Amino acid sequence: MRLQEQSVTVVVVAICSLQNIERTLSALKAQRDAPHFDVVVAADPRLGSLEKIRVSFSDVRFFSRDGCRTPIELAALGLKAARGDRILLTEDSCLPDPRWVRSEQSAE
């Protein structure tokens, strides 16, 4: 399967704050020259309600589970929910470059 044909999922491990989640998702929404990709957020339940963010980013799938709070546990939760042939992993403390998805999709 060629890289251009592979589906991509971006998994965001959310451990910092609701504001950081919104900032990271906004940066992902603004990706340039990127192939179609879906986004999964695996959030620490201690961050609070994700309802406002869910409304603003209705195409994103959100997951949170009591007792699942470390970055590794949350990454595992997000990876299980990922549907893409290629999976890109980031945290809500990161601000992806506008061409990050594109550059990672073409990397071999």
ChimeraX attribute file (.defattr): number of C-alpha atoms within 10 A of each C-alpha:
attribute: neighborCount
match mode: 1-to-1
recipient: residues
	/A:1	6
	/A:2	5
	/A:3	13
	/A:4	11
	/A:5	9
	/A:6	14
	/A:7	16
	/A:8	24
	/A:9	22
	/A:10	23
	/A:11	28
	/A:12	26
	/A:13	30
	/A:14	27
	/A:15	21
	/A:16	15
	/A:17	16
	/A:18	18
	/A:19	13
	/A:20	17
	/A:21	24
	/A:22	18
	/A:23	17
	/A:24	21
	/A:25	22
	/A:26	15
	/A:27	17
	/A:28	22
	/A:29	13
	/A:30	14
	/A:31	16
	/A:32	13
	/A:33	12
	/A:34	18
	/A:35	16
	/A:36	12
	/A:37	19
	/A:38	18
	/A:39	25
	/A:40	24
	/A:41	27
	/A:42	29
	/A:43	31
	/A:44	23
	/A:45	17
	/A:46	15
	/A:47	15
	/A:48	10
	/A:49	10
	/A:50	16
	/A:51	10
	/A:52	11
	/A:53	16
	/A:54	14
	/A:55	10
	/A:56	12
	/A:57	16
	/A:58	10
	/A:59	11
	/A:60	16
	/A:61	16
	/A:62	20
	/A:63	18
	/A:64	19
	/A:65	14
	/A:66	8
	/A:67	11
	/A:68	18
	/A:69	20
	/A:70	14
	/A:71	16
	/A:72	11
	/A:73	16
	/A:74	25
	/A:75	23
	/A:76	16
	/A:77	21
	/A:78	26
	/A:79	22
	/A:80	11
	/A:81	18
	/A:82	21
	/A:83	16
	/A:84	16
	/A:85	12
	/A:86	16
	/A:87	20
	/A:88	18
	/A:89	14
	/A:90	17
	/A:91	21
	/A:92	24
	/A:93	17
	/A:94	14
	/A:95	17
	/A:96	19
	/A:97	14
	/A:98	16
	/A:99	16
	/A:100	17
	/A:101	23
	/A:102	16
	/A:103	13
	/A:104	14
	/A:105	20
	/A:106	11
	/A:107	8
	/A:108	6
